[in-house]
Amino acid sequence: MITYEPVGFIHTPFRSLNSIPIQPVAGRNFQGYIDILPEYHECLQDLAGFSHIILIYHFHLSQGFTSQVVPFLDKVPRGLFATRAPRRPNQIGLSTVSLDRIEKNRLFISNIDIVDGTPLLDIKPWIQAADCPDLTSIRSGWLEEKGADFAARFSDNRFTDQDG
Amino acid sequence: MITYEPVGFIHTPFRSLNSIPIQPVAGRNFQGYIDILPEYHECLQDLAGFSHIILIYHFHLSQGFTSQVVPFLDKVPRGLFATRAPRRPNQIGLSTVSLDRIEKNRLFISNIDIVDGTPLLDIKPWIQAADCPDLTSIRSGWLEEKGADFAARFSDNRFTDQDG
């Protein structure tokens, strides 16, 4: 058993899993902020130099999981680990967002796809050499034919009943 | 308090925090595997279509944290959240690795920077639209002048005393 505690909370315009952008690219026009708990304030030093950060957070509205889900972008059930669905064995979410500025304990972010009130577990600086593979080598499985449509699509209520 | 349990364990050539690659790009020539626990076997369906996956794992050798650390690539203390150091408020690690193939419950991976025996918490498919910002917009803070050197450098023992 591994235990974590929130280092802050994420605030966004999205009050429920309905109508949130399905991934940050679709949330490009949406802004939010993160309030970091005071005891971690000093951990934020030097972070403002990074244009993008990776947020690791707890899907606090999700419970349980099924091994296969029908992703937002597909009509066929896919293995859970081949999707970013919120109901997972460990309810961990991951989003790369733009870091617009920092004011004291508050991080202003955009390109967000996260529900308001989400507990934040960690922040990593986005580093091209670590986080972006050689783009000529990418294969994207079931998503490959759906990719072009990605930024335009928003979530429906497919997961709401399961995640409420 | 948020609790998770391992969904599998990561096996690599790196028995300690000494001499592991500092990030996956430096670990390009190293291979390893992940054994997924049997109850999550069905979650792996469709994953083999993805060339790269994001591993979220627990830094099981790390304890505690300090607000500032001297990163491997620098000589100046930096705020913890502006680094990928393993000693963090929540000991969560994040690596994008190549998924070479899957045989039953075993994932064969390369480009790894992870210590042998690390508990795996989650797998996400790497998706360019979600995980790779517009590369013309990237600022990388303190790393910006060190980036070219990134792939060539390996870890020293800077964190060993703290993490052992």
Interface residues (C-beta under 8 A of the other chain):
Chain A: M1 I2 T3 Y4 E5 P6 V7 Q23 P24 V25 Y40 E42 C43 L44 Q45 D46 L47 A48 G49 F50 S51 H52 I53 I54 I56 H58 F65 S67 Q68 R78 G79 L80 F81 A82 T83 R84 R88 P89 N90 I92 L94 S95 T96 S98 N111 P119 L121 D122 I123 K124 P125 W126 I127 Q128 A129 A130 D131 C132 P133 L135 S137 I138 R139 S140 G141 W142 L143 E144 G147 F150 A151
Chain B: M1 I2 T3 Y4 E5 P6 V7 Q23 P24 V25 Y40 E42 C43 L44 Q45 D46 L47 A48 G49 F50 S51 H52 I53 I54 I56 H58 F65 S67 Q68 R78 G79 L80 F81 A82 T83 R84 R88 P89 N90 I92 L94 S95 T96 S98 N111 P119 L121 D122 I123 K124 P125 W126 I127 Q128 A129 A130 D131 C132 P133 L135 S137 I138 R139 S140 G141 W142 L143 E144 G147 F150 A151
